[in-house]
Amino acid sequence: MDIREIRRLASSGQYEVSIHAQQERLEDDLDLTEVEAAILNGQIIEDYPNDPRGPSCLISGKTGNRAIHVVVGWAPRRTQVLRVITVYIPQSPKWSDPQTRGEKK
């Protein structure tokens, strides 16, 4: 996935948010403007081109002082519509820092 295309779609509102992403967003007390900001200033840190549900990637971005992770892919059966699959605040032990996965046990 291309970060420029992802940013273009996000900034023009051409995205949808999965039910799972909505639930996670609310649990972490994030609003959609924060999710958009993380996409617009973030970088792809993991790419999942062979995901069985379709190509997707993990974006690490910031809003204010908070790091946010957003997994995006393509909306099913819709051309050029981004889908926010999940969103969360990266935390230990799963993440050592916003760009580095923690140790697997």
N, CA, C and O atoms as CSV, one atom per row, in Angstrom:
chain,resi,resn,atom,element,x,y,z
A,1,MET,N,N,0.856,-1.182,0.000
A,1,MET,CA,C,0.000,0.000,0.000
A,1,MET,C,C,0.895,1.237,0.000
A,1,MET,O,O,2.011,1.214,0.521
A,2,ASP,N,N,0.401,2.285,-0.576
A,2,ASP,CA,C,1.169,3.504,-0.746
A,2,ASP,C,C,0.682,4.581,0.230
A,2,ASP,O,O,-0.496,4.937,0.220
A,3,ILE,N,N,1.575,5.094,1.062
A,3,ILE,CA,C,1.186,6.068,2.084
A,3,ILE,C,C,0.612,7.339,1.465
A,3,ILE,O,O,-0.277,7.958,2.051
A,4,ARG,N,N,1.099,7.736,0.300
A,4,ARG,CA,C,0.556,8.951,-0.346
A,4,ARG,C,C,-0.905,8.754,-0.736
A,4,ARG,O,O,-1.726,9.653,-0.554
A,5,GLU,N,N,-1.225,7.587,-1.268
A,5,GLU,CA,C,-2.604,7.290,-1.652
A,5,GLU,C,C,-3.486,7.179,-0.415
A,5,GLU,O,O,-4.622,7.653,-0.415
A,6,ILE,N,N,-2.972,6.562,0.623
A,6,ILE,CA,C,-3.719,6.442,1.884
A,6,ILE,C,C,-4.028,7.829,2.430
A,6,ILE,O,O,-5.162,8.102,2.824
A,7,ARG,N,N,-3.043,8.695,2.457
A,7,ARG,CA,C,-3.240,10.070,2.954
A,7,ARG,C,C,-4.242,10.838,2.091
A,7,ARG,O,O,-5.085,11.569,2.610
A,8,ARG,N,N,-4.143,10.666,0.777
A,8,ARG,CA,C,-5.076,11.360,-0.127
A,8,ARG,C,C,-6.515,10.947,0.166
A,8,ARG,O,O,-7.405,11.792,0.270
A,9,LEU,N,N,-6.732,9.656,0.298
A,9,LEU,CA,C,-8.080,9.164,0.570
A,9,LEU,C,C,-8.572,9.607,1.944
A,9,LEU,O,O,-9.728,10.004,2.095
A,10,ALA,N,N,-7.701,9.540,2.941
A,10,ALA,CA,C,-8.098,9.957,4.292
A,10,ALA,C,C,-8.436,11.451,4.336
A,10,ALA,O,O,-9.432,11.846,4.942
A,11,SER,N,N,-7.616,12.266,3.699
A,11,SER,CA,C,-7.841,13.716,3.752
A,11,SER,C,C,-9.088,14.136,2.971
A,11,SER,O,O,-9.676,15.179,3.258
A,12,SER,N,N,-9.492,13.331,1.986
A,12,SER,CA,C,-10.696,13.663,1.216
A,12,SER,C,C,-11.934,12.940,1.743
A,12,SER,O,O,-13.001,13.009,1.132
A,13,GLY,N,N,-11.795,12.248,2.872
A,13,GLY,CA,C,-12.940,11.586,3.492
A,13,GLY,C,C,-13.378,10.315,2.786
A,13,GLY,O,O,-14.494,9.847,3.010
A,14,GLN,N,N,-12.533,9.746,1.943
A,14,GLN,CA,C,-12.874,8.531,1.214
A,14,GLN,C,C,-12.435,7.308,2.004
A,14,GLN,O,O,-11.590,6.529,1.563
A,15,TYR,N,N,-13.027,7.159,3.179
A,15,TYR,CA,C,-12.723,6.003,4.016
A,15,TYR,C,C,-13.953,5.627,4.821
A,15,TYR,O,O,-14.870,6.423,5.020
A,16,GLU,N,N,-13.935,4.394,5.271
A,16,GLU,CA,C,-14.969,3.916,6.168
A,16,GLU,C,C,-14.276,3.302,7.379
A,16,GLU,O,O,-13.111,2.910,7.311
A,17,VAL,N,N,-15.003,3.226,8.476
A,17,VAL,CA,C,-14.446,2.714,9.727
A,17,VAL,C,C,-15.196,1.435,10.079
A,17,VAL,O,O,-16.423,1.438,10.184
A,18,SER,N,N,-14.464,0.349,10.260
A,18,SER,CA,C,-15.096,-0.921,10.619
A,18,SER,C,C,-15.715,-0.827,12.015
A,18,SER,O,O,-15.355,0.037,12.814
A,19,ILE,N,N,-16.637,-1.720,12.283
A,19,ILE,CA,C,-17.255,-1.772,13.612
A,19,ILE,C,C,-16.189,-2.026,14.668
A,19,ILE,O,O,-16.206,-1.424,15.742
A,20,HIS,N,N,-15.262,-2.923,14.353
A,20,HIS,CA,C,-14.177,-3.213,15.298
A,20,HIS,C,C,-13.351,-1.959,15.590
A,20,HIS,O,O,-13.035,-1.677,16.746
A,21,ALA,N,N,-13.001,-1.205,14.541
A,21,ALA,CA,C,-12.220,0.027,14.727
A,21,ALA,C,C,-12.998,1.041,15.558
A,21,ALA,O,O,-12.417,1.741,16.388
A,22,GLN,N,N,-14.313,1.123,15.340
A,22,GLN,CA,C,-15.136,2.038,16.137
A,22,GLN,C,C,-15.073,1.659,17.618
A,22,GLN,O,O,-14.904,2.522,18.479
A,23,GLN,N,N,-15.207,0.379,17.903
A,23,GLN,CA,C,-15.161,-0.086,19.288
A,23,GLN,C,C,-13.804,0.210,19.927
A,23,GLN,O,O,-13.734,0.715,21.047
A,24,GLU,N,N,-12.730,-0.110,19.207
A,24,GLU,CA,C,-11.384,0.130,19.731
A,24,GLU,C,C,-11.124,1.620,19.928
A,24,GLU,O,O,-10.528,2.029,20.924
A,25,ARG,N,N,-11.573,2.416,18.977
A,25,ARG,CA,C,-11.401,3.871,19.047
A,25,ARG,C,C,-12.075,4.422,20.302
A,25,ARG,O,O,-11.493,5.233,21.023
A,26,LEU,N,N,-13.285,3.984,20.554
A,26,LEU,CA,C,-14.017,4.462,21.729
A,26,LEU,C,C,-13.375,3.974,23.028
A,26,LEU,O,O,-13.314,4.719,24.007
A,27,GLU,N,N,-12.898,2.732,23.041
A,27,GLU,CA,C,-12.234,2.197,24.238
A,27,GLU,C,C,-10.975,2.989,24.584
A,27,GLU,O,O,-10.658,3.170,25.760
A,28,ASP,N,N,-10.259,3.462,23.563
A,28,ASP,CA,C,-9.037,4.241,23.783
A,28,ASP,C,C,-9.304,5.750,23.811
A,28,ASP,O,O,-8.371,6.553,23.848
A,29,ASP,N,N,-10.586,6.125,23.792
A,29,ASP,CA,C,-10.990,7.529,23.872
A,29,ASP,C,C,-10.349,8.372,22.762
A,29,ASP,O,O,-9.798,9.443,23.015
A,30,LEU,N,N,-10.435,7.865,21.533
A,30,LEU,CA,C,-9.900,8.561,20.366
A,30,LEU,C,C,-11.064,9.033,19.505
A,30,LEU,O,O,-12.031,8.297,19.309
A,31,ASP,N,N,-10.977,10.252,18.992
A,31,ASP,CA,C,-12.006,10.678,18.055
A,31,ASP,C,C,-11.472,10.552,16.631
A,31,ASP,O,O,-10.277,10.340,16.420
A,32,LEU,N,N,-12.365,10.685,15.666
A,32,LEU,CA,C,-11.969,10.470,14.274
A,32,LEU,C,C,-10.931,11.472,13.797
A,32,LEU,O,O,-10.113,11.139,12.940
A,33,THR,N,N,-10.942,12.692,14.329
A,33,THR,CA,C,-9.925,13.661,13.908
A,33,THR,C,C,-8.534,13.201,14.346
A,33,THR,O,O,-7.552,13.461,13.650
A,34,GLU,N,N,-8.441,12.527,15.482
A,34,GLU,CA,C,-7.151,11.998,15.935
A,34,GLU,C,C,-6.699,10.834,15.050
A,34,GLU,O,O,-5.516,10.709,14.734
A,35,VAL,N,N,-7.642,9.994,14.657
A,35,VAL,CA,C,-7.317,8.884,13.767
A,35,VAL,C,C,-6.843,9.429,12.421
A,35,VAL,O,O,-5.843,8.959,11.879
A,36,GLU,N,N,-7.556,10.415,11.881
A,36,GLU,CA,C,-7.151,11.038,10.624
A,36,GLU,C,C,-5.761,11.668,10.744
A,36,GLU,O,O,-4.932,11.519,9.846
A,37,ALA,N,N,-5.506,12.371,11.850
A,37,ALA,CA,C,-4.193,13.007,12.051
A,37,ALA,C,C,-3.088,11.963,12.068
A,37,ALA,O,O,-2.024,12.175,11.486
A,38,ALA,N,N,-3.329,10.836,12.729
A,38,ALA,CA,C,-2.321,9.769,12.779
A,38,ALA,C,C,-2.035,9.229,11.375
A,38,ALA,O,O,-0.887,8.932,11.045
A,39,ILE,N,N,-3.062,9.104,10.563
A,39,ILE,CA,C,-2.861,8.635,9.185
A,39,ILE,C,C,-2.090,9.689,8.390
A,39,ILE,O,O,-1.158,9.355,7.659
A,40,LEU,N,N,-2.472,10.945,8.531
A,40,LEU,CA,C,-1.872,12.001,7.713
A,40,LEU,C,C,-0.415,12.286,8.057
A,40,LEU,O,O,0.354,12.696,7.187
A,41,ASN,N,N,-0.018,12.074,9.328
A,41,ASN,CA,C,1.384,12.349,9.680
A,41,ASN,C,C,2.184,11.075,9.948
A,41,ASN,O,O,3.369,11.140,10.274
A,42,GLY,N,N,1.538,9.923,9.812
A,42,GLY,CA,C,2.193,8.663,10.153
A,42,GLY,C,C,2.975,8.041,9.014
A,42,GLY,O,O,3.008,8.544,7.891
A,43,GLN,N,N,3.600,6.930,9.350
A,43,GLN,CA,C,4.394,6.148,8.407
A,43,GLN,C,C,3.952,4.691,8.484
A,43,GLN,O,O,3.548,4.207,9.542
A,44,ILE,N,N,4.032,4.009,7.362
A,44,ILE,CA,C,3.752,2.571,7.349
A,44,ILE,C,C,4.926,1.865,8.039
A,44,ILE,O,O,6.077,2.013,7.627
A,45,ILE,N,N,4.624,1.102,9.085
A,45,ILE,CA,C,5.685,0.373,9.777
A,45,ILE,C,C,5.606,-1.130,9.527
A,45,ILE,O,O,6.585,-1.845,9.743
A,46,GLU,N,N,4.452,-1.614,9.076
A,46,GLU,CA,C,4.311,-3.012,8.693
A,46,GLU,C,C,3.352,-3.067,7.506
A,46,GLU,O,O,2.331,-2.381,7.482
A,47,ASP,N,N,3.700,-3.893,6.528
A,47,ASP,CA,C,2.881,-4.045,5.336
A,47,ASP,C,C,2.388,-5.483,5.297
A,47,ASP,O,O,3.166,-6.407,5.538
A,48,TYR,N,N,1.109,-5.688,4.998
A,48,TYR,CA,C,0.531,-7.024,4.955
A,48,TYR,C,C,-0.072,-7.271,3.555
A,48,TYR,O,O,-1.293,-7.338,3.412
A,49,PRO,N,N,0.779,-7.406,2.530
A,49,PRO,CA,C,0.261,-7.544,1.160
A,49,PRO,C,C,-0.489,-8.853,0.915
A,49,PRO,O,O,-1.311,-8.932,0.003
A,50,ASN,N,N,-0.213,-9.873,1.718
A,50,ASN,CA,C,-0.823,-11.182,1.495
A,50,ASN,C,C,-1.898,-11.532,2.513
A,50,ASN,O,O,-2.243,-12.702,2.676
A,51,ASP,N,N,-2.426,-10.533,3.195
A,51,ASP,CA,C,-3.506,-10.790,4.157
A,51,ASP,C,C,-4.674,-11.431,3.406
A,51,ASP,O,O,-5.064,-10.935,2.350
A,52,PRO,N,N,-5.242,-12.529,3.931
A,52,PRO,CA,C,-6.342,-13.203,3.228
A,52,PRO,C,C,-7.560,-12.302,2.991
A,52,PRO,O,O,-8.340,-12.545,2.071
A,53,ARG,N,N,-7.724,-11.264,3.817
A,53,ARG,CA,C,-8.860,-10.343,3.652
A,53,ARG,C,C,-8.552,-9.234,2.661
A,53,ARG,O,O,-9.424,-8.423,2.349
A,54,GLY,N,N,-7.327,-9.190,2.163
A,54,GLY,CA,C,-6.914,-8.163,1.212
A,54,GLY,C,C,-5.722,-7.402,1.761
A,54,GLY,O,O,-5.484,-7.408,2.969
A,55,PRO,N,N,-4.969,-6.747,0.885
A,55,PRO,CA,C,-3.787,-5.999,1.322
A,55,PRO,C,C,-4.144,-4.958,2.394
A,55,PRO,O,O,-5.178,-4.294,2.327
A,56,SER,N,N,-3.259,-4.842,3.371
A,56,SER,CA,C,-3.448,-3.866,4.441
A,56,SER,C,C,-2.076,-3.480,4.978
A,56,SER,O,O,-1.059,-4.060,4.599
A,57,CYS,N,N,-2.068,-2.492,5.865
A,57,CYS,CA,C,-0.807,-2.077,6.471
A,57,CYS,C,C,-1.072,-1.432,7.825
A,57,CYS,O,O,-2.189,-1.020,8.134
A,58,LEU,N,N,-0.014,-1.358,8.620
A,58,LEU,CA,C,-0.056,-0.728,9.934
A,58,LEU,C,C,0.653,0.610,9.842
A,58,LEU,O,O,1.811,0.691,9.434
A,59,ILE,N,N,-0.065,1.665,10.228
A,59,ILE,CA,C,0.486,3.017,10.229
A,59,ILE,C,C,0.707,3.440,11.672
A,59,ILE,O,O,-0.172,3.276,12.518
A,60,SER,N,N,1.882,3.985,11.944
A,60,SER,CA,C,2.179,4.559,13.251
A,60,SER,C,C,2.231,6.070,13.074
A,60,SER,O,O,3.038,6.589,12.301
A,61,GLY,N,N,1.365,6.768,13.796
A,61,GLY,CA,C,1.308,8.225,13.708
A,61,GLY,C,C,1.074,8.838,15.069
A,61,GLY,O,O,0.966,8.131,16.071
A,62,LYS,N,N,0.996,10.150,15.100
A,62,LYS,CA,C,0.792,10.856,16.373
A,62,LYS,C,C,-0.335,11.858,16.235
A,62,LYS,O,O,-0.620,12.371,15.154
A,63,THR,N,N,-0.953,12.114,17.350
A,63,THR,CA,C,-1.893,13.205,17.487
A,63,THR,C,C,-1.574,13.847,18.830
A,63,THR,O,O,-1.690,13.208,19.876
A,64,GLY,N,N,-1.178,15.091,18.798
A,64,GLY,CA,C,-0.705,15.712,20.027
A,64,GLY,C,C,0.493,14.937,20.534
A,64,GLY,O,O,1.457,14.727,19.799
A,65,ASN,N,N,0.439,14.509,21.786
A,65,ASN,CA,C,1.530,13.731,22.380
A,65,ASN,C,C,1.274,12.230,22.351
A,65,ASN,O,O,2.086,11.455,22.857
A,66,ARG,N,N,0.159,11.815,21.768
A,66,ARG,CA,C,-0.199,10.398,21.778
A,66,ARG,C,C,0.188,9.711,20.482
A,66,ARG,O,O,-0.073,10.207,19.386
A,67,ALA,N,N,0.821,8.552,20.639
A,67,ALA,CA,C,1.091,7.685,19.487
A,67,ALA,C,C,-0.165,6.861,19.230
A,67,ALA,O,O,-0.824,6.400,20.161
A,68,ILE,N,N,-0.479,6.686,17.963
A,68,ILE,CA,C,-1.648,5.899,17.575
A,68,ILE,C,C,-1.237,4.960,16.448
A,68,ILE,O,O,-0.477,5.332,15.554
A,69,HIS,N,N,-1.750,3.749,16.507
A,69,HIS,CA,C,-1.588,2.793,15.414
A,69,HIS,C,C,-2.929,2.646,14.710
A,69,HIS,O,O,-3.976,2.538,15.347
A,70,VAL,N,N,-2.874,2.645,13.382
A,70,VAL,CA,C,-4.070,2.476,12.561
A,70,VAL,C,C,-3.769,1.418,11.508
A,70,VAL,O,O,-2.808,1.543,10.750
A,71,VAL,N,N,-4.589,0.386,11.465
A,71,VAL,CA,C,-4.470,-0.611,10.404
A,71,VAL,C,C,-5.522,-0.265,9.362
A,71,VAL,O,O,-6.710,-0.150,9.666
A,72,VAL,N,N,-5.060,-0.102,8.123
A,72,VAL,CA,C,-5.964,0.232,7.020
A,72,VAL,C,C,-5.812,-0.773,5.891
A,72,VAL,O,O,-4.767,-1.401,5.725
A,73,GLY,N,N,-6.873,-0.906,5.126
A,73,GLY,CA,C,-6.886,-1.756,3.940
A,73,GLY,C,C,-7.903,-1.177,2.974
A,73,GLY,O,O,-8.366,-0.049,3.147
A,74,TRP,N,N,-8.243,-1.943,1.972
A,74,TRP,CA,C,-9.233,-1.485,1.001
A,74,TRP,C,C,-10.595,-1.993,1.409
A,74,TRP,O,O,-10.739,-3.132,1.853
A,75,ALA,N,N,-11.601,-1.138,1.256
A,75,ALA,CA,C,-12.972,-1.530,1.581
A,75,ALA,C,C,-13.418,-2.623,0.615
A,75,ALA,O,O,-13.164,-2.530,-0.586
A,76,PRO,N,N,-14.075,-3.649,1.125
A,76,PRO,CA,C,-14.518,-4.729,0.243
A,76,PRO,C,C,-15.515,-4.215,-0.801
A,76,PRO,O,O,-16.407,-3.423,-0.497
A,77,ARG,N,N,-15.340,-4.678,-2.015
A,77,ARG,CA,C,-16.252,-4.379,-3.110
A,77,ARG,C,C,-16.417,-2.893,-3.413
A,77,ARG,O,O,-17.404,-2.502,-4.038
A,78,ARG,N,N,-15.471,-2.058,-2.984
A,78,ARG,CA,C,-15.551,-0.622,-3.272
A,78,ARG,C,C,-14.189,-0.165,-3.762
A,78,ARG,O,O,-13.175,-0.391,-3.102
A,79,THR,N,N,-14.171,0.469,-4.904
A,79,THR,CA,C,-12.895,0.936,-5.449
A,79,THR,C,C,-12.493,2.244,-4.802
A,79,THR,O,O,-13.311,3.136,-4.576
A,80,GLN,N,N,-11.210,2.326,-4.511
A,80,GLN,CA,C,-10.607,3.537,-3.992
A,80,GLN,C,C,-11.287,4.082,-2.733
A,80,GLN,O,O,-11.409,5.294,-2.557
A,81,VAL,N,N,-11.721,3.178,-1.870
A,81,VAL,CA,C,-12.220,3.561,-0.561
A,81,VAL,C,C,-11.382,2.826,0.470
A,81,VAL,O,O,-11.273,1.599,0.456
A,82,LEU,N,N,-10.808,3.590,1.342
A,82,LEU,CA,C,-9.960,3.048,2.395
A,82,LEU,C,C,-10.837,2.524,3.526
A,82,LEU,O,O,-11.896,3.088,3.801
A,83,ARG,N,N,-10.409,1.465,4.173
A,83,ARG,CA,C,-11.129,0.963,5.343
A,83,ARG,C,C,-10.201,0.993,6.536
A,83,ARG,O,O,-9.108,0.428,6.495
A,84,VAL,N,N,-10.632,1.651,7.602
A,84,VAL,CA,C,-9.905,1.617,8.863
A,84,VAL,C,C,-10.339,0.325,9.548
A,84,VAL,O,O,-11.488,0.182,9.967
A,85,ILE,N,N,-9.400,-0.610,9.652
A,85,ILE,CA,C,-9.703,-1.943,10.173
A,85,ILE,C,C,-9.662,-1.951,11.693
A,85,ILE,O,O,-10.550,-2.504,12.342
A,86,THR,N,N,-8.633,-1.339,12.255
A,86,THR,CA,C,-8.546,-1.193,13.706
A,86,THR,C,C,-7.674,0.010,14.028
A,86,THR,O,O,-6.912,0.493,13.190
A,87,VAL,N,N,-7.800,0.472,15.234
A,87,VAL,CA,C,-7.026,1.605,15.723
A,87,VAL,C,C,-6.797,1.395,17.220
A,87,VAL,O,O,-7.692,0.948,17.937
A,88,TYR,N,N,-5.594,1.722,17.679
A,88,TYR,CA,C,-5.296,1.535,19.097
A,88,TYR,C,C,-4.069,2.349,19.478
A,88,TYR,O,O,-3.320,2.822,18.623
A,89,ILE,N,N,-3.887,2.498,20.771
A,89,ILE,CA,C,-2.695,3.153,21.305
A,89,ILE,C,C,-1.681,2.048,21.616
A,89,ILE,O,O,-1.961,1.170,22.433
A,90,PRO,N,N,-0.504,2.079,20.973
A,90,PRO,CA,C,0.486,1.013,21.209
A,90,PRO,C,C,1.018,1.079,22.645
A,90,PRO,O,O,1.423,2.135,23.131
A,91,GLN,N,N,1.004,-0.074,23.300
A,91,GLN,CA,C,1.444,-0.124,24.698
A,91,GLN,C,C,2.283,-1.362,24.951
A,91,GLN,O,O,2.205,-2.356,24.229
A,92,SER,N,N,3.078,-1.271,25.986
A,92,SER,CA,C,3.874,-2.392,26.448
A,92,SER,C,C,2.911,-3.438,27.029
A,92,SER,O,O,1.886,-3.043,27.584
A,93,PRO,N,N,3.170,-4.693,26.936
A,93,PRO,CA,C,4.368,-5.363,26.474
A,93,PRO,C,C,4.364,-5.636,24.960
A,93,PRO,O,O,5.384,-6.043,24.404
A,94,LYS,N,N,3.227,-5.415,24.299
A,94,LYS,CA,C,3.168,-5.723,22.865
A,94,LYS,C,C,4.078,-4.811,22.053
A,94,LYS,O,O,4.619,-5.233,21.031
A,95,TRP,N,N,4.256,-3.566,22.494
A,95,TRP,CA,C,5.097,-2.593,21.786
A,95,TRP,C,C,6.115,-2.000,22.738
A,95,TRP,O,O,5.749,-1.506,23.804
A,96,SER,N,N,7.403,-2.041,22.367
A,96,SER,CA,C,8.458,-1.412,23.164
A,96,SER,C,C,8.377,0.101,23.029
A,96,SER,O,O,8.567,0.834,24.000
A,97,ASP,N,N,8.094,0.559,21.817
A,97,ASP,CA,C,7.844,1.962,21.512
A,97,ASP,C,C,6.915,1.956,20.299
A,97,ASP,O,O,6.632,0.881,19.770
A,98,PRO,N,N,6.434,3.101,19.841
A,98,PRO,CA,C,5.450,3.086,18.753
A,98,PRO,C,C,5.899,2.412,17.449
A,98,PRO,O,O,5.052,2.051,16.632
A,99,GLN,N,N,7.186,2.236,17.237
A,99,GLN,CA,C,7.653,1.601,16.003
A,99,GLN,C,C,8.244,0.202,16.209
A,99,GLN,O,O,8.594,-0.459,15.232
A,100,THR,N,N,8.360,-0.257,17.449
A,100,THR,CA,C,9.059,-1.517,17.725
A,100,THR,C,C,8.182,-2.474,18.521
A,100,THR,O,O,7.706,-2.150,19.609
A,101,ARG,N,N,7.982,-3.646,17.961
A,101,ARG,CA,C,7.226,-4.670,18.687
A,101,ARG,C,C,8.021,-5.130,19.900
A,101,ARG,O,O,9.250,-5.193,19.873
A,102,GLY,N,N,7.298,-5.448,20.956
A,102,GLY,CA,C,7.940,-5.966,22.162
A,102,GLY,C,C,8.389,-7.408,21.955
A,102,GLY,O,O,8.133,-8.018,20.917
A,103,GLU,N,N,9.051,-7.921,22.952
A,103,GLU,CA,C,9.549,-9.300,22.895
A,103,GLU,C,C,8.389,-10.279,22.939
A,103,GLU,O,O,7.466,-10.126,23.739
A,104,LYS,N,N,8.440,-11.292,22.070
A,104,LYS,CA,C,7.428,-12.354,22.100
A,104,LYS,C,C,7.785,-13.343,23.199
A,104,LYS,O,O,8.954,-13.675,23.396
A,105,LYS,N,N,6.787,-13.798,23.896
A,105,LYS,CA,C,7.025,-14.742,24.982
A,105,LYS,C,C,6.479,-16.095,24.630
A,105,LYS,O,O,6.585,-17.029,25.425
